[in-house]
Amino acid sequence: MAVKSSRYVTIKGIKDGLIFQFDDQCEFNDLVTELTYKLEHSHQNILTGPLVHIDMKLGKREITDEQKDTLLDILSQKGNLIVRSFDSPHEEPVVAPLPEKHMVKTISGMIRSGQVFEHEGTVLFLGDVNAGGTIISTGDIYILGALRGMAHAGIDGNEQAVIAASFFSPTQIRIADMISRPPDEGESRESHMEFAYLQDGIMKIDKMANIARLGRDFNVFKGV
């Protein structure tokens, strides 16, 4: 027997996805029945295209974790539907995205002699910083390339900042207010990636593989 479509589940298109609006007064089983029916019969056109982001809105309805999983399981059976948000009184408030200055900025190119690149936050630079070039950041500086110029991390006083480079041969490095001397003339630098950091007010340099020892919030790969 076919299920008669009702207004328990309303699907609305928005600029960057779909809103699934659920009635907050009917029985939960009625929601499940209608959602399943609409996805399998009434809205086939949204199930065969590219990925679609879904915002689920339950109004004033409070649901259990089990009921939430039931709704998510129904949607997950349709491979191109991605639940982006789940709005109900039972849910924890959505955390706003971090401001840009707290995110990692990825930049590619080359910093030549006389050029200065400045960034507020942590920066991942894909390229070389040549002698006479300068890279400055309030957060960490990670260089996938050679650092032969000057790098200044944590310029706003952040002593937890680090400076890392694939080839570490700077003319000068600074973290917060601490300045290091350049390597001695003729001193050979090893080929592995290294990073500089402050410990008890002293600038130190170590292999990149040891950065987890700083106790920062890094995800660490430990193998099997």
DOTOR-68027 format. One record per residue: residue in one letter; residue number from 1; x, y, z of N, C-alpha, C in turn. Coordinates in Angstrom, 3 decimals. Example, Ala and Ser with C-alpha at 12.3 -4.5 7.8 and 13.67 -1.06 7.14 Angstrom:
> A / 1 / 13.190 / -5.690 / 7.800 / 12.300 / -4.500 / 7.800 / 13.200 / -3.300 / 7.800
> S / 2 / 12.850 / -2.250 / 7.080 / 13.670 / -1.060 / 7.140 / 12.900 / 0.030 / 7.870
This chain:
> M / 1 / 0.853 / -1.200 / 0.000 / 0.000 / 0.000 / 0.000 / 0.885 / 1.245 / 0.000
> A / 2 / 0.635 / 2.156 / -0.887 / 1.459 / 3.352 / -0.985 / 1.213 / 4.260 / 0.213
> V / 3 / 2.270 / 4.953 / 0.600 / 2.161 / 5.887 / 1.717 / 1.769 / 7.250 / 1.171
> K / 4 / 0.746 / 7.810 / 1.716 / 0.309 / 9.127 / 1.264 / 1.253 / 10.188 / 1.794
> S / 5 / 1.741 / 11.023 / 0.906 / 2.666 / 12.071 / 1.304 / 1.949 / 13.107 / 2.154
> S / 6 / 2.571 / 13.534 / 3.238 / 1.982 / 14.551 / 4.106 / 2.940 / 15.733 / 4.194
> R / 7 / 2.749 / 16.533 / 5.216 / 3.600 / 17.714 / 5.385 / 4.507 / 17.552 / 6.590
> Y / 8 / 4.757 / 16.313 / 7.009 / 5.628 / 16.107 / 8.161 / 7.087 / 16.429 / 7.818
> V / 9 / 7.463 / 16.211 / 6.581 / 8.823 / 16.479 / 6.123 / 8.752 / 17.400 / 4.910
> T / 10 / 9.319 / 18.576 / 5.036 / 9.346 / 19.531 / 3.932 / 10.786 / 19.714 / 3.466
> I / 11 / 11.003 / 19.549 / 2.189 / 12.346 / 19.673 / 1.622 / 12.401 / 20.937 / 0.781
> K / 12 / 13.305 / 21.826 / 1.154 / 13.440 / 23.099 / 0.457 / 14.854 / 23.254 / -0.094
> G / 13 / 14.941 / 23.744 / -1.313 / 16.245 / 23.998 / -1.909 / 16.777 / 25.365 / -1.519
> I / 14 / 18.067 / 25.427 / -1.184 / 18.734 / 26.692 / -0.927 / 19.950 / 26.772 / -1.842
> K / 15 / 20.664 / 27.884 / -1.771 / 21.738 / 28.143 / -2.719 / 22.796 / 27.047 / -2.701
> D / 16 / 23.148 / 26.556 / -1.510 / 24.250 / 25.593 / -1.413 / 23.827 / 24.254 / -0.831
> G / 17 / 22.552 / 23.878 / -1.021 / 22.117 / 22.578 / -0.527 / 20.618 / 22.489 / -0.353
> L / 18 / 20.200 / 21.685 / 0.638 / 18.781 / 21.484 / 0.918 / 18.524 / 21.611 / 2.412
> I / 19 / 17.320 / 22.085 / 2.741 / 16.865 / 22.100 / 4.132 / 15.769 / 21.055 / 4.279
> F / 20 / 15.932 / 20.153 / 5.237 / 14.890 / 19.197 / 5.593 / 14.230 / 19.706 / 6.860
> Q / 21 / 12.997 / 20.216 / 6.720 / 12.247 / 20.749 / 7.852 / 11.291 / 19.675 / 8.355
> F / 22 / 11.439 / 19.272 / 9.629 / 10.628 / 18.207 / 10.210 / 9.566 / 18.797 / 11.130
> D / 23 / 8.352 / 18.292 / 11.010 / 7.266 / 18.700 / 11.903 / 7.647 / 18.329 / 13.342
> D / 24 / 7.415 / 19.240 / 14.283 / 7.829 / 18.971 / 15.671 / 6.664 / 18.548 / 16.574
> Q / 25 / 5.492 / 18.225 / 15.966 / 4.336 / 17.821 / 16.758 / 3.902 / 16.381 / 16.485
> C / 26 / 4.165 / 15.864 / 15.317 / 3.698 / 14.519 / 14.969 / 4.533 / 13.441 / 15.667
> E / 27 / 4.083 / 12.189 / 15.544 / 4.827 / 11.065 / 16.097 / 6.135 / 10.884 / 15.329
> F / 28 / 7.163 / 10.467 / 16.061 / 8.471 / 10.300 / 15.414 / 8.420 / 9.259 / 14.303
> N / 29 / 7.650 / 8.187 / 14.527 / 7.539 / 7.138 / 13.504 / 6.949 / 7.680 / 12.205
> D / 30 / 6.058 / 8.691 / 12.318 / 5.498 / 9.302 / 11.121 / 6.575 / 10.056 / 10.337
> L / 31 / 7.493 / 10.673 / 11.066 / 8.607 / 11.349 / 10.397 / 9.457 / 10.363 / 9.620
> V / 32 / 9.784 / 9.248 / 10.287 / 10.625 / 8.227 / 9.660 / 9.957 / 7.682 / 8.402
> T / 33 / 8.657 / 7.397 / 8.511 / 7.926 / 6.835 / 7.377 / 7.919 / 7.797 / 6.193
> E / 34 / 7.616 / 9.069 / 6.476 / 7.531 / 10.022 / 5.371 / 8.898 / 10.339 / 4.783
> L / 35 / 9.928 / 10.458 / 5.631 / 11.270 / 10.722 / 5.120 / 11.716 / 9.603 / 4.187
> T / 36 / 11.497 / 8.376 / 4.600 / 11.877 / 7.231 / 3.771 / 11.128 / 7.245 / 2.446
> Y / 37 / 9.832 / 7.526 / 2.511 / 9.008 / 7.544 / 1.298 / 9.471 / 8.637 / 0.326
> K / 38 / 9.709 / 9.834 / 0.858 / 10.090 / 10.933 / -0.024 / 11.440 / 10.695 / -0.680
> L / 39 / 12.361 / 10.113 / 0.055 / 13.679 / 9.862 / -0.520 / 13.636 / 8.756 / -1.578
> E / 40 / 12.712 / 7.806 / -1.419 / 12.654 / 6.671 / -2.344 / 11.706 / 6.906 / -3.519
> H / 41 / 10.755 / 7.845 / -3.373 / 9.757 / 8.013 / -4.416 / 9.590 / 9.452 / -4.912
> S / 42 / 9.488 / 10.403 / -3.993 / 9.079 / 11.743 / -4.391 / 10.216 / 12.656 / -4.830
> H / 43 / 11.448 / 12.347 / -4.429 / 12.546 / 13.261 / -4.709 / 13.733 / 12.522 / -5.317
> Q / 44 / 13.460 / 11.674 / -6.283 / 14.528 / 10.925 / -6.930 / 15.530 / 11.835 / -7.634
> N / 45 / 15.071 / 13.004 / -8.054 / 15.972 / 13.891 / -8.806 / 17.143 / 14.396 / -7.982
> I / 46 / 17.041 / 14.400 / -6.644 / 18.144 / 14.890 / -5.823 / 19.089 / 13.773 / -5.407
> L / 47 / 18.761 / 12.543 / -5.808 / 19.546 / 11.396 / -5.347 / 20.517 / 10.878 / -6.383
> T / 48 / 20.483 / 11.427 / -7.566 / 21.316 / 10.890 / -8.637 / 22.374 / 11.869 / -9.110
> G / 49 / 22.418 / 13.066 / -8.517 / 23.373 / 14.073 / -8.950 / 24.615 / 14.100 / -8.077
> P / 50 / 25.301 / 15.246 / -8.059 / 26.512 / 15.393 / -7.244 / 26.169 / 15.479 / -5.760
> L / 51 / 27.191 / 15.646 / -4.927 / 26.986 / 15.728 / -3.487 / 26.079 / 16.901 / -3.129
> V / 52 / 25.161 / 16.639 / -2.203 / 24.223 / 17.667 / -1.755 / 24.333 / 17.792 / -0.240
> H / 53 / 24.531 / 19.009 / 0.255 / 24.621 / 19.235 / 1.696 / 23.221 / 19.457 / 2.271
> I / 54 / 22.975 / 18.800 / 3.400 / 21.656 / 18.810 / 4.036 / 21.733 / 19.513 / 5.389
> D / 55 / 20.814 / 20.478 / 5.613 / 20.619 / 21.071 / 6.929 / 19.300 / 20.529 / 7.481
> M / 56 / 19.373 / 19.824 / 8.614 / 18.181 / 19.206 / 9.206 / 17.671 / 20.079 / 10.342
> K / 57 / 16.386 / 20.443 / 10.279 / 15.786 / 21.322 / 11.285 / 14.572 / 20.633 / 11.893
> L / 58 / 14.617 / 20.426 / 13.206 / 13.562 / 19.712 / 13.901 / 12.679 / 20.620 / 14.742
> G / 59 / 12.829 / 21.924 / 14.596 / 11.984 / 22.832 / 15.368 / 12.193 / 22.647 / 16.862
> K / 60 / 11.070 / 22.484 / 17.596 / 11.141 / 22.332 / 19.051 / 11.200 / 20.871 / 19.491
> R / 61 / 11.248 / 19.965 / 18.536 / 11.253 / 18.536 / 18.874 / 12.591 / 18.136 / 19.514
> E / 62 / 12.518 / 17.501 / 20.670 / 13.704 / 16.936 / 21.302 / 13.738 / 15.444 / 21.012
> I / 63 / 14.852 / 14.969 / 20.515 / 14.958 / 13.554 / 20.156 / 16.128 / 12.917 / 20.897
> T / 64 / 16.063 / 11.600 / 21.018 / 17.140 / 10.854 / 21.654 / 18.261 / 10.626 / 20.654
> D / 65 / 19.404 / 10.201 / 21.164 / 20.531 / 9.880 / 20.274 / 20.150 / 8.752 / 19.319
> E / 66 / 19.354 / 7.808 / 19.804 / 18.933 / 6.693 / 18.955 / 18.053 / 7.190 / 17.807
> Q / 67 / 17.133 / 8.119 / 18.109 / 16.271 / 8.666 / 17.064 / 17.081 / 9.485 / 16.051
> K / 68 / 18.058 / 10.218 / 16.551 / 18.916 / 10.973 / 15.653 / 19.663 / 10.027 / 14.709
> D / 69 / 20.192 / 8.933 / 15.275 / 20.917 / 7.965 / 14.443 / 20.006 / 7.353 / 13.387
> T / 70 / 18.734 / 7.165 / 13.747 / 17.780 / 6.601 / 12.786 / 17.636 / 7.520 / 11.578
> L / 71 / 17.479 / 8.820 / 11.826 / 17.338 / 9.773 / 10.728 / 18.610 / 9.844 / 9.890
> L / 72 / 19.752 / 9.862 / 10.567 / 21.024 / 9.937 / 9.845 / 21.273 / 8.681 / 9.023
> D / 73 / 20.859 / 7.525 / 9.546 / 21.036 / 6.267 / 8.811 / 20.216 / 6.275 / 7.527
> I / 74 / 18.995 / 6.799 / 7.594 / 18.144 / 6.862 / 6.397 / 18.813 / 7.706 / 5.318
> L / 75 / 19.354 / 8.856 / 5.725 / 19.997 / 9.745 / 4.759 / 21.311 / 9.171 / 4.247
> S / 76 / 22.030 / 8.451 / 5.107 / 23.331 / 7.912 / 4.702 / 23.205 / 6.830 / 3.637
> Q / 77 / 22.005 / 6.245 / 3.491 / 21.811 / 5.229 / 2.457 / 21.790 / 5.849 / 1.063
> K / 78 / 21.640 / 7.154 / 1.005 / 21.692 / 7.873 / -0.266 / 23.073 / 8.514 / -0.354
> G / 79 / 23.923 / 7.932 / -1.173 / 25.339 / 8.250 / -1.139 / 25.720 / 9.685 / -1.388
> N / 80 / 24.853 / 10.474 / -2.039 / 25.246 / 11.841 / -2.361 / 24.690 / 12.875 / -1.382
> L / 81 / 24.027 / 12.415 / -0.304 / 23.475 / 13.337 / 0.688 / 24.421 / 13.423 / 1.887
> I / 82 / 24.919 / 14.625 / 2.165 / 25.847 / 14.849 / 3.261 / 25.193 / 15.772 / 4.283
> V / 83 / 24.987 / 15.271 / 5.513 / 24.368 / 16.087 / 6.561 / 25.389 / 17.099 / 7.070
> R / 84 / 25.062 / 18.375 / 6.889 / 25.968 / 19.452 / 7.279 / 25.650 / 19.986 / 8.674
> S / 85 / 24.380 / 20.027 / 9.026 / 23.997 / 20.521 / 10.349 / 22.748 / 19.802 / 10.822
> F / 86 / 22.586 / 19.744 / 12.127 / 21.456 / 19.045 / 12.742 / 20.943 / 19.937 / 13.855
> D / 87 / 19.819 / 20.596 / 13.619 / 19.326 / 21.641 / 14.513 / 18.127 / 21.151 / 15.307
> S / 88 / 18.343 / 20.934 / 16.615 / 17.240 / 20.586 / 17.510 / 17.633 / 21.018 / 18.915
> P / 89 / 16.645 / 21.195 / 19.825 / 16.968 / 21.638 / 21.187 / 17.882 / 20.666 / 21.923
> H / 90 / 17.886 / 19.381 / 21.494 / 18.690 / 18.366 / 22.166 / 20.163 / 18.490 / 21.806
> E / 91 / 20.446 / 19.159 / 20.698 / 21.818 / 19.233 / 20.203 / 22.617 / 20.309 / 20.927
> E / 92 / 23.910 / 20.078 / 21.031 / 24.805 / 21.108 / 21.529 / 24.840 / 22.245 / 20.507
> P / 93 / 25.012 / 23.473 / 20.956 / 25.079 / 24.584 / 20.003 / 26.243 / 24.398 / 19.039
> V / 94 / 26.006 / 24.808 / 17.810 / 27.035 / 24.674 / 16.789 / 28.149 / 25.670 / 17.070
> V / 95 / 29.376 / 25.198 / 17.041 / 30.522 / 26.064 / 17.273 / 30.832 / 26.827 / 15.989
> A / 96 / 30.917 / 28.109 / 16.086 / 31.196 / 28.926 / 14.899 / 32.587 / 28.626 / 14.377
> P / 97 / 32.787 / 28.740 / 13.070 / 34.121 / 28.512 / 12.510 / 35.142 / 29.446 / 13.137
> L / 98 / 36.388 / 28.959 / 13.251 / 37.441 / 29.775 / 13.812 / 37.701 / 30.989 / 12.926
> P / 99 / 38.012 / 32.098 / 13.526 / 38.395 / 33.254 / 12.713 / 39.599 / 32.896 / 11.847
> E / 100 / 39.735 / 33.617 / 10.759 / 40.787 / 33.291 / 9.802 / 42.165 / 33.308 / 10.441
> K / 101 / 42.402 / 34.180 / 11.422 / 43.728 / 34.288 / 11.998 / 44.116 / 33.036 / 12.777
> H / 102 / 43.150 / 32.178 / 13.126 / 43.446 / 30.946 / 13.844 / 43.534 / 29.745 / 12.908
> M / 103 / 43.353 / 29.950 / 11.626 / 43.404 / 28.865 / 10.676 / 44.752 / 28.855 / 9.971
> V / 104 / 45.091 / 27.701 / 9.375 / 46.346 / 27.586 / 8.647 / 46.156 / 28.144 / 7.239
> K / 105 / 46.971 / 29.117 / 6.899 / 46.931 / 29.730 / 5.573 / 47.997 / 29.071 / 4.713
> T / 106 / 47.604 / 28.548 / 3.550 / 48.551 / 27.905 / 2.653 / 48.870 / 28.847 / 1.493
> I / 107 / 50.155 / 29.101 / 1.308 / 50.623 / 30.011 / 0.267 / 51.721 / 29.307 / -0.515
> S / 108 / 51.720 / 29.462 / -1.825 / 52.804 / 28.909 / -2.642 / 53.486 / 30.035 / -3.403
> G / 109 / 54.768 / 29.816 / -3.700 / 55.511 / 30.820 / -4.440 / 56.947 / 30.875 / -3.989
> M / 110 / 57.536 / 32.065 / -4.072 / 58.917 / 32.277 / -3.661 / 59.042 / 33.682 / -3.096
> I / 111 / 59.739 / 33.794 / -1.961 / 60.005 / 35.091 / -1.359 / 61.447 / 35.446 / -1.702
> R / 112 / 61.614 / 36.440 / -2.552 / 62.936 / 36.834 / -3.033 / 63.554 / 37.904 / -2.139
> S / 113 / 64.794 / 38.196 / -2.401 / 65.510 / 39.215 / -1.637 / 64.755 / 40.541 / -1.713
> G / 114 / 64.542 / 41.149 / -0.550 / 63.839 / 42.417 / -0.475 / 62.345 / 42.292 / -0.303
> Q / 115 / 61.785 / 41.079 / -0.469 / 60.350 / 40.875 / -0.316 / 60.007 / 40.462 / 1.114
> V / 116 / 58.842 / 40.887 / 1.563 / 58.367 / 40.550 / 2.915 / 56.954 / 40.003 / 2.806
> F / 117 / 56.725 / 38.827 / 3.399 / 55.376 / 38.260 / 3.462 / 54.936 / 38.251 / 4.917
> E / 118 / 53.771 / 38.838 / 5.218 / 53.242 / 38.895 / 6.576 / 51.885 / 38.208 / 6.628
> H / 119 / 51.628 / 37.510 / 7.749 / 50.346 / 36.828 / 7.911 / 49.951 / 36.819 / 9.377
> E / 120 / 48.646 / 36.949 / 9.626 / 48.113 / 36.856 / 10.984 / 47.578 / 35.445 / 11.185
> G / 121 / 48.299 / 34.637 / 11.935 / 47.933 / 33.246 / 12.143 / 49.070 / 32.337 / 11.727
> T / 122 / 48.760 / 31.053 / 11.566 / 49.756 / 30.068 / 11.154 / 49.794 / 29.973 / 9.642
> V / 123 / 51.000 / 29.884 / 9.086 / 51.144 / 29.870 / 7.636 / 51.944 / 28.655 / 7.196
> L / 124 / 51.475 / 28.010 / 6.131 / 52.195 / 26.936 / 5.464 / 52.636 / 27.478 / 4.116
> F / 125 / 53.943 / 27.666 / 3.957 / 54.476 / 28.273 / 2.739 / 55.111 / 27.196 / 1.871
> L / 126 / 54.583 / 27.029 / 0.664 / 55.085 / 26.022 / -0.267 / 56.043 / 26.704 / -1.233
> G / 127 / 57.312 / 26.696 / -0.895 / 58.302 / 27.371 / -1.724 / 59.495 / 27.774 / -0.890
> D / 128 / 60.396 / 28.544 / -1.494 / 61.630 / 28.958 / -0.826 / 61.538 / 30.390 / -0.331
> V / 129 / 62.226 / 30.640 / 0.783 / 62.448 / 31.997 / 1.266 / 63.932 / 32.271 / 1.053
> N / 130 / 64.242 / 33.031 / 0.036 / 65.640 / 33.263 / -0.330 / 66.323 / 34.228 / 0.627
> A / 131 / 67.647 / 34.235 / 0.587 / 68.423 / 35.174 / 1.393 / 67.980 / 36.589 / 1.066
> G / 132 / 67.732 / 37.379 / 2.106 / 67.242 / 38.734 / 1.919 / 65.737 / 38.828 / 1.944
> G / 133 / 65.038 / 37.688 / 1.869 / 63.587 / 37.648 / 1.967 / 63.156 / 37.441 / 3.400
> T / 134 / 61.915 / 37.828 / 3.711 / 61.420 / 37.765 / 5.087 / 60.008 / 37.213 / 5.110
> I / 135 / 59.754 / 36.318 / 6.056 / 58.398 / 35.808 / 6.280 / 58.058 / 36.026 / 7.746
> I / 136 / 56.901 / 36.626 / 8.006 / 56.501 / 37.034 / 9.351 / 55.094 / 36.524 / 9.626
> S / 137 / 54.867 / 36.022 / 10.842 / 53.549 / 35.504 / 11.192 / 53.322 / 35.624 / 12.685
> T / 138 / 52.045 / 35.812 / 13.076 / 51.718 / 35.805 / 14.506 / 51.686 / 34.398 / 15.062
> G / 139 / 51.521 / 33.396 / 14.188 / 51.474 / 32.003 / 14.621 / 52.710 / 31.244 / 14.193
> D / 140 / 52.530 / 29.955 / 13.889 / 53.633 / 29.121 / 13.430 / 53.956 / 29.411 / 11.975
> I / 141 / 55.185 / 29.067 / 11.573 / 55.605 / 29.162 / 10.176 / 56.147 / 27.805 / 9.753
> Y / 142 / 55.519 / 27.207 / 8.749 / 55.983 / 25.934 / 8.193 / 56.332 / 26.165 / 6.729
> I / 143 / 57.559 / 25.868 / 6.355 / 58.034 / 26.121 / 4.998 / 58.398 / 24.795 / 4.342
> L / 144 / 57.639 / 24.420 / 3.309 / 57.989 / 23.244 / 2.519 / 58.897 / 23.717 / 1.393
> G / 145 / 60.124 / 23.938 / 1.751 / 61.122 / 24.483 / 0.861 / 62.304 / 24.929 / 1.699
> A / 146 / 63.150 / 25.760 / 1.125 / 64.353 / 26.215 / 1.812 / 64.104 / 27.547 / 2.517
> L / 147 / 64.584 / 27.648 / 3.743 / 64.575 / 28.906 / 4.479 / 66.002 / 29.427 / 4.529
> R / 148 / 66.291 / 30.391 / 3.659 / 67.628 / 30.991 / 3.616 / 67.585 / 32.467 / 4.048
> G / 149 / 66.387 / 33.002 / 4.189 / 66.231 / 34.385 / 4.611 / 65.886 / 34.480 / 6.085
> M / 150 / 65.036 / 35.442 / 6.434 / 64.658 / 35.660 / 7.825 / 63.218 / 35.235 / 8.066
> A / 151 / 62.959 / 34.565 / 9.183 / 61.609 / 34.162 / 9.569 / 61.352 / 34.621 / 10.997
> H / 152 / 60.170 / 35.217 / 11.210 / 59.788 / 35.691 / 12.535 / 58.390 / 35.171 / 12.840
> A / 153 / 58.299 / 34.213 / 13.768 / 57.019 / 33.638 / 14.179 / 56.615 / 34.198 / 15.537
> G / 154 / 55.314 / 34.213 / 15.796 / 54.831 / 34.690 / 17.095 / 55.149 / 36.152 / 17.331
> I / 155 / 54.972 / 36.990 / 16.322 / 55.407 / 38.387 / 16.437 / 54.608 / 39.173 / 17.475
> D / 156 / 53.440 / 38.644 / 17.869 / 52.636 / 39.339 / 18.881 / 52.968 / 38.864 / 20.292
> G / 157 / 54.109 / 38.157 / 20.441 / 54.540 / 37.696 / 21.753 / 54.269 / 36.240 / 22.033
> N / 158 / 53.822 / 35.482 / 21.034 / 53.515 / 34.074 / 21.212 / 54.803 / 33.237 / 21.277
> E / 159 / 55.229 / 32.895 / 22.476 / 56.472 / 32.142 / 22.648 / 56.303 / 30.650 / 22.350
> Q / 160 / 55.054 / 30.221 / 22.093 / 54.803 / 28.820 / 21.750 / 54.923 / 28.574 / 20.246
> A / 161 / 55.107 / 29.622 / 19.477 / 55.195 / 29.482 / 18.022 / 56.458 / 28.721 / 17.627
> V / 162 / 56.412 / 28.112 / 16.452 / 57.574 / 27.387 / 15.938 / 57.838 / 27.829 / 14.502
> I / 163 / 59.068 / 27.590 / 14.061 / 59.464 / 27.844 / 12.681 / 60.060 / 26.560 / 12.139
> A / 164 / 59.528 / 26.057 / 11.031 / 60.011 / 24.804 / 10.456 / 60.273 / 24.995 / 8.979
> A / 165 / 61.250 / 24.250 / 8.462 / 61.565 / 24.330 / 7.042 / 62.174 / 23.025 / 6.581
> S / 166 / 61.958 / 22.704 / 5.308 / 62.538 / 21.487 / 4.746 / 64.059 / 21.579 / 4.717
> F / 167 / 64.570 / 22.759 / 4.346 / 66.012 / 23.021 / 4.394 / 66.204 / 24.245 / 5.266
> F / 168 / 66.844 / 24.065 / 6.406 / 66.863 / 25.070 / 7.460 / 68.229 / 25.749 / 7.497
> S / 169 / 68.344 / 26.874 / 6.787 / 69.600 / 27.623 / 6.770 / 69.302 / 29.121 / 6.751
> P / 170 / 68.635 / 29.637 / 7.801 / 68.194 / 31.034 / 7.798 / 69.334 / 32.003 / 8.089
> T / 171 / 69.160 / 33.233 / 7.627 / 70.082 / 34.282 / 8.033 / 69.751 / 34.751 / 9.450
> Q / 172 / 68.466 / 34.636 / 9.804 / 68.045 / 34.970 / 11.163 / 66.664 / 34.384 / 11.406
> I / 173 / 66.413 / 33.920 / 12.626 / 65.074 / 33.489 / 13.016 / 64.705 / 34.156 / 14.328
> R / 174 / 63.427 / 34.485 / 14.438 / 62.913 / 35.106 / 15.655 / 61.621 / 34.413 / 16.053
> I / 175 / 61.468 / 34.192 / 17.344 / 60.206 / 33.709 / 17.905 / 59.845 / 34.648 / 19.044
> A / 176 / 58.685 / 35.292 / 18.938 / 58.304 / 36.348 / 19.881 / 59.414 / 37.398 / 19.878
> D / 177 / 60.030 / 37.652 / 21.039 / 61.095 / 38.659 / 21.121 / 62.485 / 38.050 / 21.103
> M / 178 / 62.582 / 36.734 / 20.975 / 63.881 / 36.054 / 21.008 / 64.462 / 35.971 / 19.601
> I / 179 / 65.732 / 36.353 / 19.464 / 66.431 / 36.334 / 18.185 / 67.576 / 35.337 / 18.268
> S / 180 / 67.715 / 34.523 / 17.241 / 68.829 / 33.574 / 17.205 / 69.895 / 34.079 / 16.251
> R / 181 / 71.102 / 33.628 / 16.455 / 72.162 / 33.932 / 15.502 / 72.066 / 32.971 / 14.329
> P / 182 / 72.565 / 33.358 / 13.165 / 72.584 / 32.432 / 12.034 / 73.596 / 31.327 / 12.269
> P / 183 / 73.499 / 30.206 / 11.548 / 74.491 / 29.142 / 11.686 / 75.883 / 29.666 / 11.350
> D / 184 / 76.873 / 29.066 / 11.993 / 78.251 / 29.458 / 11.718 / 78.579 / 29.268 / 10.249
> E / 185 / 79.445 / 30.129 / 9.718 / 79.858 / 30.036 / 8.327 / 80.468 / 28.673 / 8.069
> G / 186 / 79.990 / 28.012 / 7.057 / 80.525 / 26.698 / 6.714 / 79.895 / 25.569 / 7.497
> E / 187 / 79.031 / 25.871 / 8.464 / 78.370 / 24.817 / 9.235 / 77.413 / 24.056 / 8.328
> S / 188 / 77.537 / 22.766 / 8.304 / 76.681 / 21.966 / 7.423 / 75.336 / 21.739 / 8.082
> R / 189 / 74.267 / 21.885 / 7.303 / 72.934 / 21.627 / 7.787 / 72.480 / 20.285 / 7.259
> E / 190 / 71.799 / 19.525 / 8.104 / 71.336 / 18.221 / 7.671 / 70.156 / 18.384 / 6.706
> S / 191 / 69.909 / 17.336 / 5.920 / 68.923 / 17.441 / 4.849 / 67.495 / 17.233 / 5.328
> H / 192 / 67.303 / 16.725 / 6.569 / 65.931 / 16.506 / 7.008 / 65.283 / 17.807 / 7.482
> M / 193 / 63.965 / 17.783 / 7.496 / 63.213 / 18.970 / 7.911 / 63.451 / 19.238 / 9.390
> E / 194 / 63.637 / 20.508 / 9.738 / 63.898 / 20.893 / 11.118 / 62.944 / 22.006 / 11.538
> F / 195 / 62.861 / 22.231 / 12.843 / 62.043 / 23.322 / 13.348 / 62.753 / 23.982 / 14.524
> A / 196 / 62.464 / 25.254 / 14.697 / 63.016 / 26.023 / 15.810 / 61.901 / 26.332 / 16.795
> Y / 197 / 62.253 / 26.334 / 18.082 / 61.269 / 26.610 / 19.126 / 61.990 / 27.166 / 20.345
> L / 198 / 61.210 / 27.734 / 21.257 / 61.766 / 28.262 / 22.492 / 61.538 / 27.302 / 23.645
> Q / 199 / 62.566 / 27.127 / 24.441 / 62.454 / 26.316 / 25.654 / 63.219 / 27.022 / 26.759
> D / 200 / 62.491 / 27.429 / 27.781 / 63.098 / 28.163 / 28.898 / 63.864 / 29.385 / 28.416
> G / 201 / 63.284 / 30.075 / 27.416 / 63.888 / 31.291 / 26.917 / 65.075 / 31.090 / 26.008
> I / 202 / 65.332 / 29.844 / 25.597 / 66.470 / 29.534 / 24.730 / 65.953 / 28.997 / 23.408
> M / 203 / 66.482 / 29.487 / 22.294 / 66.112 / 29.003 / 20.971 / 66.787 / 27.666 / 20.716
> K / 204 / 65.992 / 26.682 / 20.311 / 66.530 / 25.363 / 20.019 / 66.042 / 24.901 / 18.652
> I / 205 / 66.792 / 23.987 / 18.047 / 66.445 / 23.434 / 16.738 / 66.448 / 21.916 / 16.843
> D / 206 / 65.429 / 21.283 / 16.261 / 65.308 / 19.826 / 16.351 / 64.741 / 19.292 / 15.040
> K / 207 / 64.806 / 17.973 / 14.894 / 64.216 / 17.326 / 13.729 / 62.696 / 17.457 / 13.775
> M / 208 / 62.069 / 17.613 / 12.597 / 60.626 / 17.791 / 12.531 / 59.894 / 16.598 / 13.142
> A / 209 / 60.455 / 15.412 / 13.042 / 59.801 / 14.221 / 13.585 / 59.612 / 14.296 / 15.095
> N / 210 / 60.340 / 15.201 / 15.747 / 60.266 / 15.313 / 17.206 / 59.354 / 16.442 / 17.679
> I / 211 / 58.605 / 17.052 / 16.765 / 57.801 / 18.212 / 17.147 / 56.700 / 17.850 / 18.150
> A / 212 / 56.272 / 16.581 / 18.137 / 55.224 / 16.171 / 19.076 / 55.681 / 16.281 / 20.531
> R / 213 / 56.987 / 16.313 / 20.748 / 57.505 / 16.424 / 22.109 / 57.168 / 17.760 / 22.765
> L / 214 / 56.760 / 18.719 / 21.957 / 56.400 / 20.018 / 22.519 / 55.102 / 19.962 / 23.303
> G / 215 / 54.356 / 18.857 / 23.145 / 53.100 / 18.724 / 23.862 / 51.978 / 19.536 / 23.268
> R / 216 / 52.147 / 19.989 / 22.016 / 51.101 / 20.738 / 21.326 / 49.985 / 19.803 / 20.912
> D / 217 / 48.882 / 20.378 / 20.437 / 47.707 / 19.596 / 20.052 / 47.859 / 19.047 / 18.630
> F / 218 / 48.877 / 18.160 / 18.455 / 49.106 / 17.538 / 17.172 / 48.533 / 16.116 / 17.189
> N / 219 / 47.976 / 15.688 / 16.073 / 47.642 / 14.279 / 15.908 / 48.921 / 13.548 / 15.525
> V / 220 / 49.228 / 12.465 / 16.227 / 50.504 / 11.782 / 16.051 / 50.283 / 10.414 / 15.422
> F / 221 / 51.019 / 10.130 / 14.339 / 50.975 / 8.827 / 13.710 / 51.956 / 7.911 / 14.430
> K / 222 / 51.456 / 6.763 / 14.926 / 52.299 / 5.837 / 15.667 / 52.517 / 4.519 / 14.954
> G / 223 / 51.922 / 4.362 / 13.776 / 52.088 / 3.114 / 13.038 / 51.309 / 1.991 / 13.678
> V / 224 / 51.673 / 0.745 / 13.342 / 50.952 / -0.414 / 13.862 / 51.717 / -1.042 / 15.006
